[in-house]
Amino acid sequence: MPSPSAARRRRSSLVGGLLVAGLALTGCSSTGPGSEVSPTPNVAPTAVALPGGTVGKAAGWALEVLNADASPDAATLERRFARSFLDQVPAAQLVPVLEQLRADQEWVPVSVDAVDPGEQQAALTIVGASGQFFTMQIGVDADSRIETLFFGPGDDPHREPAESWDELGERLDAVDARSSLLVAQVLDDGTCRPVEEAPGGSDADEVLPLGSIFKLYVLGAVSQAVEAGTLTWDDALTVTDDVRSLPAGQLQDAPTGTVVTVREAAGLMISISDNTATDLLVQAVGRDAVERAQAALGHADPSLNTPFLTTRDAFAIAWGTPSQASAWGAASTAERRAMLDALPGGPLDVDPAGVTTPVWQDDVDWFATSSDLCAAHVWLHERGEQDPIVREVLSVNPGIEVDAEAWPYVAFKGGSAPGVLAGSWLAEDAEGGSYVVTVQLAATDPAVTASPTVLVDTAESAFALLGGVAGSGSK
């Protein structure tokens, strides 16, 4: 097992999914203050520093509100919140929500899970005097007014890694969701062999939604185009209203005509899961190229994702007005292609505040098994040996903290959508062996997958436990 004193990688944005949080989305779940919790008496949580910039100031103000003797009045909220937020949640409705949270008192931030490069969005784990953990997602607009505020259930970010494979399995089984876990060694022939002691090997062939992990297949298609000479990493891609998507990311806010290179778009797609960057790359290589790439990357059933949705497609089909999710679920492949052809161009007419309902049950997502994801990682890892840009792009954001001496290279992609939470890692050990860990969760209650902590806990525990078997000759 890696030494606790060894240098550790710092995780940045863990999930980077289809969306970070719907604008103007505010609420709290039945697990909020006042419900049955497991308090931690006589333990004073240590606050962490808030992120910098305007989002950090907004987060600080929100915590002051939660810890104040009285909730702010509606006039104060009118000044603090963006009009896009207040149009969905008027100040008068917001007051009782804050009042319910304020009743706990002594809320402190105990971790900062994610901050976007523009410092306009952040996700924090906060804990109250009762010992209840929450995830607080907050975002600000160009005028520093709050346009995103979401409270969801959270877990202790400082929980110690599981001490055994059995304990790790029990933790994952406790989550009220369909789940799959694969911990596998990459053999010399490129196949994935489940680690015998690890839980979940029998679930490796269960088809579950991916969220933004599908972007591995987009990267594969781009890499194939570069190898074929039909695309270069330096080619220019232009942001237009016809390709502009919704968050996660930053390019959705870029002015029309903004130019990025293929390499820059790929980096944004993987490291911060930029949806507009992703759709620019799909546009560059063609939808059919991504559909074909699935098979090349080892997907056992590419028809599950045919036709291949862009993120913009998914938003429009699932949460447009009216939603076409049910029709998509019942449609044939040909009918689905016709539905995509009929989607309008121009600015995307989807209210981000409505992106809250799980739609993976209607096939509006991307699907694969854990075995498929392991194969995709192996393919990309081998491609990265010939093309260092692929290797670099995959490792910018490791997603978790691991012992950097034991695991000097970590490739990662995460995914989230309402009701969907997933993460997939390939790591090299100090002797050059490779291991893959994938976790997939799918729930009908979006609150179950609101916190990324379960991914951190599962993956960090798996790599800590793998420390005892790594270096055994895999390549």
C-alpha positions as CSV (number, residue, x, y, z in Angstrom):
1,M,0.0,0.0,0.0
2,P,1.4,3.5,-0.8
3,S,3.0,5.3,2.1
4,P,0.6,8.0,3.5
5,S,3.6,10.4,3.7
6,A,4.4,10.1,0.0
7,A,3.6,12.9,-2.4
8,R,0.0,13.0,-3.5
9,R,-1.7,14.2,-6.6
10,R,-4.2,16.9,-6.1
11,R,-7.5,16.3,-7.8
12,S,-9.1,19.1,-9.7
13,S,-12.5,18.9,-11.4
14,L,-13.6,15.3,-10.7
15,V,-16.7,14.7,-12.6
16,G,-16.8,17.3,-15.4
17,G,-20.0,15.8,-16.7
18,L,-22.7,16.8,-19.1
19,L,-23.5,19.7,-16.9
20,V,-22.1,21.1,-13.7
21,A,-25.4,22.5,-12.4
22,G,-28.5,24.0,-14.0
23,L,-28.5,27.8,-13.8
24,A,-31.1,29.0,-11.3
25,L,-31.3,25.5,-9.7
26,T,-31.7,25.8,-6.0
27,G,-33.1,23.4,-3.4
28,C,-32.3,20.9,-0.7
29,S,-33.1,17.3,-0.4
30,S,-34.9,15.2,2.3
31,T,-31.5,14.5,3.8
32,G,-31.1,18.2,4.8
33,P,-30.8,19.7,8.2
34,G,-33.5,18.3,10.6
35,S,-33.5,14.9,9.1
36,E,-31.8,11.8,10.6
37,V,-28.1,12.3,10.4
38,S,-25.0,10.9,12.0
39,P,-23.5,13.7,14.0
40,T,-19.8,13.8,14.9
41,P,-19.7,15.3,18.4
42,N,-16.6,16.9,19.7
43,V,-15.0,17.0,16.3
44,A,-14.4,20.5,15.0
45,P,-14.2,20.4,11.1
46,T,-11.3,22.3,9.7
47,A,-12.3,24.8,7.1
48,V,-10.4,24.9,3.8
49,A,-9.6,28.1,1.9
50,L,-12.2,29.2,-0.5
51,P,-11.4,29.5,-4.2
52,G,-10.2,32.9,-5.5
53,G,-11.9,35.4,-7.7
54,T,-15.5,36.4,-7.8
55,V,-16.9,32.9,-7.3
56,G,-14.9,32.6,-4.0
57,K,-16.3,35.9,-2.8
58,A,-19.8,34.6,-3.7
59,A,-19.2,31.4,-1.9
60,G,-18.0,33.3,1.2
61,W,-21.1,35.4,1.2
62,A,-23.4,32.3,0.9
63,L,-21.6,30.8,3.9
64,E,-22.0,34.0,5.9
65,V,-25.7,33.9,5.1
66,L,-26.0,30.3,6.3
67,N,-24.2,31.2,9.6
68,A,-26.0,34.5,10.2
69,D,-28.5,35.0,13.0
70,A,-31.2,35.8,10.4
71,S,-31.8,35.2,6.7
72,P,-31.3,38.2,4.4
73,D,-34.4,40.0,3.2
74,A,-35.7,39.8,-0.4
75,A,-34.2,43.2,-1.3
76,T,-30.7,41.9,-0.4
77,L,-31.2,38.8,-2.5
78,E,-32.4,40.8,-5.4
79,R,-29.0,42.6,-5.4
80,R,-26.9,39.4,-5.0
81,F,-28.6,37.1,-7.5
82,A,-28.6,37.3,-11.3
83,R,-31.9,38.0,-13.0
84,S,-31.7,34.6,-14.8
85,F,-31.8,33.0,-11.3
86,L,-34.5,35.2,-9.9
87,D,-36.7,34.6,-12.9
88,Q,-36.8,30.9,-11.9
89,V,-36.6,31.2,-8.1
90,P,-38.0,34.6,-6.9
91,A,-36.3,36.1,-3.8
92,A,-39.4,35.4,-1.8
93,Q,-39.1,31.7,-2.5
94,L,-35.4,31.7,-1.8
95,V,-35.7,33.1,1.7
96,P,-37.3,29.9,3.3
97,V,-34.8,27.6,1.5
98,L,-31.9,29.6,3.0
99,E,-33.7,29.7,6.4
100,Q,-33.9,25.9,6.4
101,L,-30.2,25.5,5.8
102,R,-29.4,28.4,8.2
103,A,-31.0,26.5,11.1
104,D,-28.1,24.2,11.3
105,Q,-25.6,27.0,12.0
106,E,-21.8,26.8,11.8
107,W,-21.5,25.6,8.2
108,V,-17.9,25.4,7.1
109,P,-16.3,24.4,3.8
110,V,-14.3,21.2,4.2
111,S,-13.2,20.7,0.6
112,V,-13.3,22.4,-2.7
113,D,-14.1,19.7,-5.2
114,A,-13.9,21.8,-8.4
115,V,-13.2,25.3,-9.7
116,D,-13.5,26.1,-13.4
117,P,-10.5,27.9,-15.1
118,G,-12.6,31.1,-15.4
119,E,-13.3,31.1,-11.7
120,Q,-17.0,31.5,-12.3
121,Q,-18.1,28.2,-11.0
122,A,-17.1,26.1,-8.0
123,A,-18.3,23.0,-6.1
124,L,-17.6,22.8,-2.4
125,T,-18.3,20.2,0.3
126,I,-19.7,21.9,3.4
127,V,-20.5,20.5,6.8
128,G,-22.8,21.8,9.5
129,A,-22.9,21.6,13.3
130,S,-25.0,18.5,13.1
131,G,-22.3,16.7,11.1
132,Q,-24.4,16.6,7.9
133,F,-22.3,17.0,4.7
134,F,-23.6,18.9,1.6
135,T,-22.3,19.7,-1.8
136,M,-22.7,23.4,-2.6
137,Q,-22.4,24.3,-6.3
138,I,-22.2,28.0,-7.0
139,G,-21.6,30.1,-10.1
140,V,-21.5,33.8,-10.9
141,D,-22.2,35.8,-14.1
142,A,-20.0,38.4,-15.7
143,D,-21.4,41.0,-13.2
144,S,-20.4,38.8,-10.2
145,R,-24.1,38.0,-9.4
146,I,-25.0,34.5,-8.4
147,E,-26.6,32.6,-11.2
148,T,-26.2,29.0,-9.9
149,L,-26.8,27.8,-6.4
150,F,-27.4,24.2,-5.7
151,F,-27.3,22.2,-2.4
152,G,-27.2,18.4,-2.7
153,P,-26.3,15.6,-0.3
154,G,-22.6,15.1,0.3
155,D,-20.2,12.8,2.0
156,D,-17.2,13.3,4.2
157,P,-14.4,14.1,1.8
158,H,-11.8,13.1,4.4
159,R,-13.1,9.6,4.9
160,E,-10.2,7.2,5.1
161,P,-9.8,4.8,2.1
162,A,-11.4,1.4,2.5
163,E,-9.1,-1.0,4.3
164,S,-10.1,-4.1,2.3
165,W,-11.8,-5.0,-0.9
166,D,-14.8,-6.3,1.0
167,E,-15.2,-2.9,2.7
168,L,-14.9,-1.2,-0.6
169,G,-17.7,-3.4,-2.0
170,E,-19.9,-2.7,1.0
171,R,-19.5,1.0,0.6
172,L,-20.5,0.9,-3.1
173,D,-23.4,-1.4,-2.4
174,A,-24.8,1.1,0.1
175,V,-25.4,3.6,-2.6
176,D,-29.1,3.5,-3.8
177,A,-28.2,3.1,-7.5
178,R,-27.5,0.5,-10.1
179,S,-23.7,0.3,-10.1
180,S,-20.7,-1.3,-11.7
181,L,-17.1,-1.5,-10.5
182,L,-14.2,-2.9,-12.4
183,V,-10.7,-3.1,-11.1
184,A,-8.5,-4.7,-13.7
185,Q,-4.9,-5.3,-14.6
186,V,-3.8,-4.6,-18.2
187,L,-2.0,-7.6,-19.5
188,D,0.9,-7.6,-22.0
189,D,-1.6,-8.5,-24.8
190,G,-3.8,-5.5,-24.1
191,T,-6.6,-7.4,-22.4
192,C,-8.1,-6.4,-19.1
193,R,-8.0,-9.0,-16.3
194,P,-10.2,-8.3,-13.3
195,V,-8.2,-8.3,-10.0
196,E,-9.4,-11.4,-8.3
197,E,-9.8,-10.0,-4.9
198,A,-11.6,-6.8,-6.0
199,P,-15.5,-6.6,-5.8
200,G,-17.7,-6.1,-8.8
201,G,-16.0,-8.2,-11.5
202,S,-19.2,-9.9,-12.3
203,D,-20.8,-6.5,-13.0
204,A,-18.2,-5.6,-15.6
205,D,-20.6,-6.5,-18.5
206,E,-23.6,-4.6,-17.3
207,V,-24.5,-1.8,-19.7
208,L,-24.9,1.5,-17.8
209,P,-24.9,5.2,-18.8
210,L,-21.6,7.0,-19.0
211,G,-22.3,10.7,-18.9
212,S,-19.3,12.5,-20.3
213,I,-17.0,9.5,-20.3
214,F,-18.3,9.1,-23.9
215,K,-15.7,11.8,-24.7
216,L,-13.0,9.1,-24.7
217,Y,-14.6,7.8,-28.0
218,V,-14.5,11.3,-29.4
219,L,-10.8,11.6,-28.5
220,G,-10.3,8.2,-30.2
221,A,-11.9,9.4,-33.4
222,V,-9.8,12.6,-33.4
223,S,-6.7,10.5,-32.9
224,Q,-7.6,8.3,-35.8
225,A,-8.2,11.3,-38.0
226,V,-4.8,12.8,-37.1
227,E,-3.1,9.5,-37.8
228,A,-4.9,9.3,-41.2
229,G,-3.8,12.8,-42.1
230,T,-7.3,14.2,-42.5
231,L,-6.9,16.4,-39.4
232,T,-4.0,17.9,-37.5
233,W,-3.7,18.9,-33.9
234,D,-3.1,22.5,-35.1
235,D,-6.2,22.8,-37.3
236,A,-8.5,25.6,-36.3
237,L,-12.1,25.1,-35.0
238,T,-14.5,28.0,-34.8
239,V,-17.3,28.5,-32.2
240,T,-20.6,29.3,-33.8
241,D,-24.2,29.3,-32.5
242,D,-24.9,26.1,-34.4
243,V,-22.4,24.2,-32.3
244,R,-22.6,26.1,-29.0
245,S,-23.7,23.9,-26.2
246,L,-24.4,24.3,-22.4
247,P,-22.0,23.9,-19.5
248,A,-19.9,22.1,-18.4
249,G,-17.0,24.0,-19.8
250,Q,-16.0,27.5,-20.9
251,L,-16.3,27.7,-24.7
252,Q,-20.1,28.0,-24.4
253,D,-19.5,31.6,-23.2
254,A,-17.0,32.4,-25.9
255,P,-18.0,34.9,-28.6
256,T,-19.1,33.7,-32.0
257,G,-16.0,33.4,-34.1
258,T,-13.7,32.3,-31.3
259,V,-11.0,30.0,-32.8
260,V,-9.3,27.1,-30.9
261,T,-7.0,24.4,-32.2
262,V,-8.0,20.8,-32.3
263,R,-5.4,20.2,-29.5
264,E,-6.9,23.0,-27.4
265,A,-10.4,21.6,-27.9
266,A,-9.3,18.1,-27.0
267,G,-7.6,19.4,-23.8
268,L,-10.7,21.3,-22.8
269,M,-13.0,18.3,-23.6
270,I,-11.0,15.9,-21.3
271,S,-9.7,18.1,-18.5
272,I,-12.8,20.2,-17.8
273,S,-15.3,18.2,-19.9
274,D,-16.1,21.2,-22.1
275,N,-19.3,20.4,-24.0
276,T,-18.9,22.9,-26.8
277,A,-15.3,21.8,-27.3
278,T,-16.5,18.3,-27.6
279,D,-19.2,19.2,-30.2
280,L,-16.6,21.1,-32.2
281,L,-14.5,18.0,-32.4
282,V,-17.4,15.8,-33.4
283,Q,-18.3,18.3,-36.1
284,A,-14.6,18.2,-37.3
285,V,-14.4,14.4,-37.7
286,G,-18.1,13.7,-38.4
287,R,-20.6,11.8,-36.3
288,D,-20.1,8.6,-38.3
289,A,-16.4,8.7,-37.5
290,V,-17.1,8.7,-33.8
291,E,-19.6,5.8,-34.3
292,R,-16.9,3.8,-36.1
293,A,-14.3,4.7,-33.4
294,Q,-16.3,2.9,-30.8
295,A,-15.6,-0.5,-32.4
296,A,-12.0,0.4,-32.8
297,L,-11.7,1.2,-29.1
298,G,-13.2,-2.1,-28.2
299,H,-16.9,-1.3,-27.5
300,A,-18.8,-4.6,-27.7
301,D,-22.0,-3.0,-29.0
302,P,-21.6,0.4,-30.7
303,S,-25.3,0.2,-31.7
304,L,-26.1,1.4,-28.2
305,N,-24.8,4.8,-29.2
306,T,-25.9,4.9,-32.8
307,P,-26.7,7.5,-33.8
308,F,-24.0,9.1,-31.6
309,L,-25.4,12.1,-29.7
310,T,-23.5,15.4,-29.4
311,T,-24.0,17.1,-26.0
312,R,-26.1,19.7,-27.8
313,D,-28.3,16.9,-29.2
314,A,-28.7,15.4,-25.8
315,F,-29.8,18.7,-24.2
316,A,-32.3,19.4,-27.0
317,I,-33.8,15.9,-27.1
318,A,-34.0,15.5,-23.3
319,W,-34.8,18.9,-22.0
320,G,-36.1,20.9,-25.0
321,T,-39.6,22.2,-25.1
322,P,-41.3,19.8,-25.4
323,S,-39.0,17.0,-24.3
324,Q,-38.5,14.3,-26.9
325,A,-36.9,11.8,-24.4
326,S,-39.7,9.3,-24.4
327,A,-39.9,9.4,-28.2
328,W,-36.2,8.9,-28.5
329,G,-36.4,5.8,-26.2
330,A,-39.0,4.2,-28.4
331,A,-37.5,5.1,-31.8
332,S,-35.5,3.0,-34.2
333,T,-32.0,4.0,-35.3
334,A,-33.4,5.5,-38.5
335,E,-36.1,7.4,-36.6
336,R,-33.5,8.7,-34.2
337,R,-31.4,10.0,-37.1
338,A,-34.5,11.8,-38.4
339,M,-35.0,13.4,-35.0
340,L,-31.5,14.7,-35.0
341,D,-31.8,16.0,-38.5
342,A,-34.9,17.9,-37.5
343,L,-33.2,19.7,-34.6
344,P,-32.9,23.5,-35.3
345,G,-29.6,25.3,-35.7
346,G,-28.7,28.6,-34.1
347,P,-28.8,29.3,-30.3
348,L,-29.8,26.3,-28.3
349,D,-33.3,26.8,-27.0
350,V,-33.0,24.9,-23.7
351,D,-33.5,26.4,-20.3
352,P,-30.6,25.2,-18.1
353,A,-32.8,25.4,-15.1
354,G,-34.8,22.5,-16.4
355,V,-31.9,20.1,-16.8
356,T,-32.8,18.2,-13.7
357,T,-34.8,15.1,-14.7
358,P,-32.9,11.8,-15.3
359,V,-33.4,10.7,-18.9
360,W,-30.9,7.8,-19.2
361,Q,-33.9,5.4,-18.8
362,D,-35.0,6.7,-22.2
363,D,-31.6,6.1,-23.7
364,V,-30.7,9.8,-23.8
365,D,-27.1,9.3,-22.7
366,W,-24.2,7.2,-23.9
367,F,-23.9,3.6,-22.8
368,A,-21.1,1.0,-22.3
369,T,-20.0,-1.6,-19.9
370,S,-17.0,-1.3,-17.5
371,S,-15.2,-3.8,-19.8
372,D,-15.8,-1.5,-22.8
373,L,-14.3,1.4,-20.9
374,C,-11.3,-0.6,-19.9
375,A,-10.7,-1.5,-23.6
376,A,-11.1,2.1,-24.6
377,H,-8.5,3.2,-22.0
378,V,-6.1,0.5,-23.2
379,W,-6.5,1.6,-26.9
380,L,-5.9,5.2,-26.0
381,H,-3.0,4.3,-23.8
382,E,-1.4,2.4,-26.6
383,R,-2.1,5.3,-29.0
384,G,-0.5,7.7,-26.5
385,E,2.8,5.7,-26.8
386,Q,3.0,6.9,-30.5
387,D,1.3,10.3,-30.0
388,P,2.3,12.1,-26.8
389,I,-0.5,14.6,-27.2
390,V,-3.1,11.9,-26.6
391,R,-1.2,10.8,-23.5
392,E,-0.9,14.4,-22.2
393,V,-4.5,15.3,-22.8
394,L,-5.7,12.3,-20.8
395,S,-3.5,13.1,-17.8
396,V,-4.0,16.8,-17.3
397,N,-6.7,16.2,-14.7
398,P,-6.2,12.9,-12.7
399,G,-9.5,13.4,-10.9
400,I,-8.3,11.9,-7.6
401,E,-5.4,12.0,-5.2
402,V,-3.0,9.1,-5.4
403,D,0.5,8.4,-4.3
404,A,2.6,10.0,-7.1
405,E,5.5,7.7,-6.4
406,A,3.4,4.6,-6.7
407,W,1.3,5.9,-9.6
408,P,3.4,8.3,-11.6
409,Y,0.8,8.5,-14.5
410,V,-2.9,8.7,-14.2
411,A,-5.4,9.1,-17.1
412,F,-8.9,10.1,-16.2
413,K,-12.4,10.9,-17.5
414,G,-15.5,11.4,-15.5
415,G,-19.1,11.9,-16.4
416,S,-22.3,13.2,-14.8
417,A,-25.9,14.0,-15.7
418,P,-29.1,13.9,-13.7
419,G,-29.1,10.5,-12.1
420,V,-25.7,9.5,-13.6
421,L,-22.3,9.5,-12.0
422,A,-19.3,7.7,-13.5
423,G,-15.5,7.8,-13.5
424,S,-12.8,5.8,-15.3
425,W,-9.1,5.8,-14.7
426,L,-6.0,4.1,-16.2
427,A,-2.9,4.4,-14.0
428,E,0.7,3.2,-14.5
429,D,2.6,1.9,-11.5
430,A,6.2,2.7,-10.7
431,E,7.3,-0.4,-12.7
432,G,5.4,0.4,-15.8
433,G,2.4,-1.9,-15.2
434,S,-1.1,-0.5,-15.9
435,Y,-4.4,-0.8,-14.1
436,V,-7.9,0.4,-14.9
437,V,-10.6,1.3,-12.4
438,T,-14.1,2.2,-13.6
439,V,-17.1,3.1,-11.5
440,Q,-20.6,3.6,-12.9
441,L,-23.8,4.7,-11.0
442,A,-27.3,5.2,-12.4
443,A,-30.2,6.2,-10.3
444,T,-33.8,7.5,-10.9
445,D,-33.3,10.0,-8.0
446,P,-30.8,12.6,-9.0
447,A,-30.0,13.4,-5.4
448,V,-28.3,10.0,-5.1
449,T,-25.6,11.0,-7.6
450,A,-25.4,14.7,-6.7
451,S,-22.1,14.3,-4.9
452,P,-18.9,13.1,-6.6
453,T,-17.5,11.9,-3.3
454,V,-18.5,8.3,-3.9
455,L,-16.2,8.3,-7.0
456,V,-13.3,9.8,-5.1
457,D,-13.8,7.3,-2.2
458,T,-14.1,4.3,-4.5
459,A,-11.2,5.1,-6.9
460,E,-8.8,6.3,-4.2
461,S,-9.6,3.2,-2.1
462,A,-9.1,0.9,-5.2
463,F,-5.7,2.4,-6.0
464,A,-4.6,2.3,-2.4
465,L,-5.5,-1.4,-2.2
466,L,-3.9,-2.1,-5.6
467,G,-0.6,-0.8,-4.0
468,G,-0.2,-4.3,-2.6
469,V,-0.4,-6.1,-6.0
470,A,0.9,-3.6,-8.5
471,G,4.2,-4.1,-10.2
472,S,3.5,-7.7,-11.0
473,G,4.5,-7.6,-14.7
474,S,1.6,-6.0,-16.5
475,K,2.5,-3.6,-19.3
